[in-house]
Amino acid sequence: MSDVTVPFRAGHDGYAGFRIPAIVATGAGTLLAFCEGRHDSGADHGHIDIVLKRSTDGGRTWGPLTVAASNGTGLAGNPAPVVLDTGRVLLVHIRAAAGATEDAVLRGQVPDADGRRVWVRHTDDEGLTWSAPTEITAQVRRPGWRWYATTPGHALQLGGGRVVVPANHSVPPTGTDTGAEPRYYCGHCLLSDDRGESWHLGYVDEDTDGYINANETTAAELPDGRVYFNTRNIPGARPAPGTRADAHSTDGGRTLALPFRPQAGLAGPVCQASVLQLRDPDLLLYAGPADPAARALMALRVSVDGGTTWRPAFTADGLPAAYCDLVRVDAGTVGLLYETGDFGPYERIAFRRVPLHRLT
């Protein structure tokens, strides 16, 4: 049987397109693959649901598509799932009006009620049914912030129980700027110390000098207890080397030890990526497209020093590829859920089983 399956394909299951994958494995080993199901087009706004497929055999086959979160004819997106030590799965996500484009939000042209707001719901039966959604915007978004997005990709629960959800936002411009300039993109994270009952902000990185413009962020807990954050850096007027930046936290995401700095060891286009810390063996994995000039060449890279340096480890193929997420499937397998296609990166979302020996 092939090590590659296709849980989501554009034009199927009643959706024009599927984007923004996220995946977790429950305590029982069930894989929950989430993404945005875009009803009418591949656009980032409009009528969008968060959809889900489940696999009970390590991603070799997938059950039927279900809706994990919706917002009427508006947007429910940016799924950030996390499996708790209790077995509960939280799904932190964004809601917005269908017409709230990113450009309009960045420019402050969208009323707050229609803008990017933060919600959470949960499942106690491995994705078969979901609780009513609860809005947490007031707990985690400061007044004046414009753009807002969780992850994309999985969130994490630290060894001490804290839930960490990487996120990004934009701040109002100064002078004659419009707010859509890259330097107004900033980073932060959401924290919960009671397994999702209440939330508060962790670090907030709002350096608008245009060197590092933190955007979509992924995180992992390192073996020494530090939290490693890796972000997409959108080049601005004073671009830093490369398209990635990273940072560490020594207090569970509450603050950053140093602001985000360039990570030029991870060559690739401006695109979301994913990190995952393995135990036994202790390896920090990074997945993302590796062609510096285009969203293509999905690859895994490995760090053994907490993200300071990276080496190539596995290349999926030479096809177009974009957003992705990583999951530990079993003792000998890592799973990669990623956008790809033959003639463009958004034709399908594939799941690839990667034998651990290929990474070591």
C-alpha positions as CSV (number, residue, x, y, z in Angstrom):
1,M,0.0,0.0,0.0
2,S,1.2,3.5,-0.9
3,D,2.8,5.6,1.8
4,V,0.9,8.6,0.3
5,T,-2.9,9.1,0.6
6,V,-5.0,12.1,-0.4
7,P,-7.7,13.0,2.2
8,F,-8.6,16.3,0.6
9,R,-8.9,17.1,-3.2
10,A,-10.0,20.4,-4.7
11,G,-13.5,20.1,-6.2
12,H,-14.6,17.1,-4.1
13,D,-16.8,16.7,-1.1
14,G,-18.8,19.9,-2.0
15,Y,-15.8,22.3,-1.7
16,A,-14.0,24.2,-4.5
17,G,-10.7,24.0,-2.6
18,F,-9.0,22.9,0.5
19,R,-6.2,24.7,2.2
20,I,-4.4,25.3,5.6
21,P,-3.7,21.8,6.9
22,A,-3.3,20.8,10.6
23,I,-3.0,17.3,12.1
24,V,-2.8,15.7,15.5
25,A,-2.8,12.2,16.9
26,T,-5.1,11.3,19.8
27,G,-4.0,9.2,22.7
28,A,-5.7,6.2,21.1
29,G,-3.7,6.8,17.9
30,T,-6.5,8.3,15.8
31,L,-5.3,10.9,13.3
32,L,-7.4,14.0,13.0
33,A,-6.6,15.9,9.8
34,F,-8.1,19.4,9.6
35,C,-8.1,22.0,6.9
36,E,-10.2,24.9,5.5
37,G,-12.9,23.8,3.2
38,R,-13.5,26.7,0.8
39,H,-16.9,26.6,-0.7
40,D,-16.8,28.8,-3.7
41,S,-13.1,29.4,-4.6
42,G,-9.6,29.1,-3.3
43,A,-9.6,32.6,-1.9
44,D,-8.6,33.3,1.7
45,H,-11.9,34.9,2.5
46,G,-15.6,34.0,1.8
47,H,-17.6,31.0,2.9
48,I,-15.1,28.7,4.6
49,D,-15.6,25.8,7.0
50,I,-13.0,23.9,9.1
51,V,-13.4,20.4,7.9
52,L,-12.0,17.1,9.3
53,K,-11.2,13.6,8.2
54,R,-10.2,10.8,10.7
55,S,-7.9,7.9,10.2
56,T,-7.7,4.9,12.6
57,D,-5.0,3.1,10.6
58,G,-2.1,5.6,10.7
59,G,-3.2,7.6,7.7
60,R,-3.5,4.6,5.2
61,T,-7.2,5.3,4.8
62,W,-9.5,8.1,5.8
63,G,-13.2,8.4,6.9
64,P,-15.8,10.7,5.5
65,L,-15.5,14.5,5.6
66,T,-17.2,16.2,8.5
67,V,-17.4,19.9,9.6
68,A,-15.4,20.6,12.7
69,A,-16.2,24.4,12.9
70,S,-18.4,26.8,10.8
71,N,-19.6,30.3,10.8
72,G,-22.7,30.3,8.7
73,T,-21.8,31.7,5.3
74,G,-18.8,33.5,6.8
75,L,-15.3,32.2,7.6
76,A,-14.1,29.7,10.1
77,G,-10.4,29.1,9.6
78,N,-6.9,28.8,10.8
79,P,-7.4,25.5,12.7
80,A,-5.0,25.1,15.6
81,P,-5.8,21.7,17.2
82,V,-4.1,20.3,20.3
83,V,-4.5,17.0,22.2
84,L,-4.6,17.4,25.9
85,D,-3.3,15.0,28.6
86,T,-7.0,14.4,29.5
87,G,-7.7,13.1,26.0
88,R,-9.8,16.1,25.1
89,V,-8.9,17.8,21.8
90,L,-9.1,21.6,21.6
91,L,-9.7,23.4,18.3
92,V,-8.7,27.0,18.5
93,H,-9.7,28.9,15.4
94,I,-10.6,32.2,13.7
95,R,-14.0,33.5,12.6
96,A,-14.6,36.5,10.3
97,A,-17.2,37.9,8.0
98,A,-17.0,36.5,4.4
99,G,-16.0,39.8,3.0
100,A,-13.2,40.6,5.5
101,T,-10.2,40.4,3.1
102,E,-6.7,40.5,4.6
103,D,-5.9,43.7,2.8
104,A,-9.1,45.4,4.1
105,V,-8.4,44.2,7.7
106,L,-4.8,45.4,7.6
107,R,-6.0,48.9,6.4
108,G,-8.5,49.1,9.2
109,Q,-11.5,49.1,6.9
110,V,-13.4,46.2,8.5
111,P,-15.6,46.8,11.6
112,D,-14.4,44.9,14.6
113,A,-17.5,42.8,14.8
114,D,-16.8,41.5,11.2
115,G,-13.0,41.2,11.7
116,R,-10.8,38.4,12.9
117,R,-12.1,37.0,16.2
118,V,-10.9,34.0,18.2
119,W,-13.0,30.9,19.1
120,V,-12.4,27.5,20.7
121,R,-14.4,24.3,20.9
122,H,-13.5,20.8,21.9
123,T,-14.2,17.1,21.3
124,D,-14.1,14.3,23.9
125,D,-14.7,11.5,21.4
126,E,-11.8,11.9,19.0
127,G,-13.6,14.3,16.6
128,L,-16.9,12.5,16.3
129,T,-18.8,15.3,18.0
130,W,-17.9,18.8,19.1
131,S,-18.9,21.2,21.8
132,A,-20.6,24.5,21.2
133,P,-17.9,27.1,20.3
134,T,-16.8,29.7,22.8
135,E,-15.4,33.1,21.9
136,I,-12.2,34.1,23.6
137,T,-11.3,37.3,21.6
138,A,-11.4,39.6,24.7
139,Q,-8.9,37.4,26.5
140,V,-6.3,37.2,23.8
141,R,-6.6,40.2,21.4
142,R,-5.5,43.7,22.5
143,P,-7.6,46.7,21.4
144,G,-6.3,48.2,18.2
145,W,-4.9,45.0,16.7
146,R,-6.1,44.5,13.2
147,W,-5.1,41.2,11.5
148,Y,-5.2,38.1,13.7
149,A,-4.5,34.5,12.9
150,T,-3.8,31.4,14.9
151,T,-0.8,29.2,13.8
152,P,-1.6,27.6,11.1
153,G,-0.9,24.0,12.2
154,H,-1.1,22.1,15.4
155,A,-0.7,23.8,18.8
156,L,0.9,22.1,21.8
157,Q,0.5,21.3,25.5
158,L,3.7,21.6,27.5
159,G,4.9,19.0,29.9
160,G,3.6,21.1,32.8
161,G,0.1,21.3,31.4
162,R,0.2,24.7,29.8
163,V,-1.4,25.0,26.3
164,V,0.5,27.2,23.8
165,V,-1.0,28.4,20.6
166,P,1.3,30.4,18.3
167,A,-0.4,33.3,16.6
168,N,0.2,36.5,14.7
169,H,-1.4,39.9,14.4
170,S,-0.9,43.4,12.9
171,V,-0.8,46.8,14.6
172,P,-2.0,50.1,13.4
173,P,0.4,52.1,11.2
174,T,2.2,55.3,11.9
175,G,2.6,58.4,9.7
176,T,1.3,58.0,6.2
177,D,1.5,54.2,6.1
178,T,-1.7,52.2,5.3
179,G,-1.2,49.4,7.7
180,A,-0.7,46.9,4.9
181,E,3.1,47.3,5.0
182,P,5.0,44.1,6.1
183,R,6.6,45.8,9.1
184,Y,3.2,45.9,10.9
185,Y,2.9,42.1,11.0
186,C,3.8,41.0,14.6
187,G,3.8,37.8,16.6
188,H,2.4,36.6,19.9
189,C,1.0,33.4,21.5
190,L,-2.1,32.4,23.4
191,L,-1.7,30.5,26.7
192,S,-4.0,28.5,28.9
193,D,-3.1,27.1,32.3
194,D,-6.4,25.3,32.9
195,R,-6.7,23.2,29.7
196,G,-8.6,25.7,27.7
197,E,-11.1,27.0,30.3
198,S,-9.5,30.4,30.2
199,W,-6.8,32.1,28.1
200,H,-4.3,34.9,28.3
201,L,-1.5,36.4,26.1
202,G,2.0,35.1,26.3
203,Y,4.9,36.9,24.5
204,V,4.0,39.8,22.3
205,D,6.7,40.7,19.7
206,E,5.9,44.1,18.1
207,D,9.1,45.3,16.6
208,T,8.1,47.3,13.5
209,D,11.6,48.3,12.3
210,G,11.0,46.2,9.2
211,Y,13.8,43.7,9.7
212,I,11.8,40.7,11.0
213,N,8.1,40.8,10.2
214,A,6.8,37.8,12.1
215,N,3.8,36.1,10.6
216,E,2.6,32.5,10.6
217,T,4.3,30.7,13.5
218,T,4.8,27.2,14.6
219,A,6.2,25.9,18.0
220,A,7.6,22.9,19.7
221,E,8.7,22.1,23.3
222,L,12.4,21.1,23.4
223,P,13.8,18.3,25.6
224,D,15.3,20.9,28.0
225,G,11.8,22.5,28.5
226,R,12.4,25.6,26.3
227,V,9.7,26.5,23.7
228,Y,11.0,26.9,20.2
229,F,9.1,29.3,17.9
230,N,9.7,29.4,14.1
231,T,8.0,32.0,12.0
232,R,7.4,33.0,8.4
233,N,9.3,36.3,7.9
234,I,7.6,38.5,5.3
235,P,10.3,40.6,3.7
236,G,9.9,44.4,4.0
237,A,11.8,47.5,3.3
238,R,14.8,46.3,5.4
239,P,14.7,42.5,4.7
240,A,16.6,40.1,7.0
241,P,18.6,37.1,5.5
242,G,16.2,34.4,4.3
243,T,12.5,33.9,4.9
244,R,12.4,32.3,8.3
245,A,13.1,33.6,11.8
246,D,13.1,31.9,15.2
247,A,13.1,32.5,18.9
248,H,13.1,30.6,22.2
249,S,11.2,31.0,25.4
250,T,12.4,29.8,28.8
251,D,9.2,30.5,30.7
252,G,6.6,28.5,28.7
253,G,5.9,31.1,26.1
254,R,5.3,34.0,28.5
255,T,8.2,35.9,27.1
256,L,10.9,35.4,24.5
257,A,14.5,35.1,25.6
258,L,15.5,37.2,22.6
259,P,13.3,38.7,19.9
260,F,12.9,36.8,16.6
261,R,16.1,36.6,14.7
262,P,16.8,35.4,11.1
263,Q,17.2,31.6,10.6
264,A,19.0,31.6,7.3
265,G,19.7,27.9,7.6
266,L,16.2,27.1,6.4
267,A,16.1,28.1,2.8
268,G,12.6,28.3,1.2
269,P,10.0,30.6,-0.2
270,V,7.8,32.9,1.9
271,C,5.4,30.3,3.2
272,Q,4.0,28.7,6.3
273,A,6.0,25.7,7.8
274,S,5.8,23.2,10.6
275,V,8.0,22.1,13.5
276,L,7.7,18.9,15.6
277,Q,9.9,17.8,18.5
278,L,10.4,14.0,18.6
279,R,11.3,12.0,21.7
280,D,13.3,8.8,21.3
281,P,15.2,9.9,19.3
282,D,15.4,13.6,20.3
283,L,15.1,15.3,17.0
284,L,13.5,18.7,16.1
285,L,11.9,18.4,12.7
286,Y,11.1,21.2,10.3
287,A,8.8,20.7,7.2
288,G,8.3,23.2,4.5
289,P,8.9,23.9,0.8
290,A,12.6,24.1,0.1
291,D,12.8,25.8,-3.3
292,P,13.8,29.4,-2.4
293,A,12.1,30.8,-5.5
294,A,8.8,29.0,-5.4
295,R,6.3,27.1,-3.3
296,A,7.7,23.7,-4.3
297,L,9.9,20.8,-3.2
298,M,8.4,19.8,0.2
299,A,11.2,18.7,2.5
300,L,12.0,17.8,6.1
301,R,15.0,19.1,7.9
302,V,16.4,18.1,11.2
303,S,18.1,19.9,14.1
304,V,19.9,18.3,17.1
305,D,20.7,21.6,18.8
306,G,17.3,23.1,19.5
307,G,16.9,24.9,16.1
308,T,20.3,26.6,16.0
309,T,21.5,24.6,12.9
310,W,19.6,22.4,10.4
311,R,20.4,19.6,8.0
312,P,18.4,18.2,5.1
313,A,16.8,14.8,5.9
314,F,14.0,13.9,3.5
315,T,12.5,15.3,0.3
316,A,8.9,14.3,-0.6
317,D,9.2,15.0,-4.3
318,G,9.9,17.8,-6.7
319,L,6.3,19.0,-7.1
320,P,4.7,22.3,-6.2
321,A,4.0,22.4,-2.4
322,A,3.0,24.9,0.2
323,Y,1.5,24.7,3.7
324,C,2.0,21.6,5.9
325,D,1.9,20.1,9.3
326,L,3.7,17.3,11.1
327,V,2.6,14.6,13.5
328,R,4.1,11.5,15.2
329,V,2.1,8.6,13.9
330,D,3.8,5.7,15.8
331,A,7.2,4.7,17.1
332,G,8.6,4.3,13.6
333,T,6.7,6.8,11.6
334,V,6.2,10.6,11.2
335,G,3.2,11.9,9.3
336,L,3.3,14.9,6.9
337,L,0.1,16.6,5.8
338,Y,0.8,19.0,3.1
339,E,-0.6,21.1,0.2
340,T,0.6,19.9,-3.2
341,G,-0.3,19.3,-6.8
342,D,1.0,18.5,-10.3
343,F,0.6,21.9,-11.8
344,G,0.1,24.0,-8.6
345,P,0.4,23.6,-4.9
346,Y,-3.3,23.8,-4.0
347,E,-4.8,20.9,-6.0
348,R,-4.9,18.5,-3.1
349,I,-3.8,18.0,0.5
350,A,-1.8,14.8,0.8
351,F,-0.7,12.7,3.7
352,R,2.7,11.0,3.6
353,R,4.0,8.4,6.0
354,V,7.7,9.0,6.5
355,P,9.7,6.1,8.1
356,L,11.7,7.5,11.1
357,H,14.9,5.8,9.8
358,R,14.8,8.1,6.8
359,L,15.3,11.0,9.1
360,T,18.1,9.6,11.3
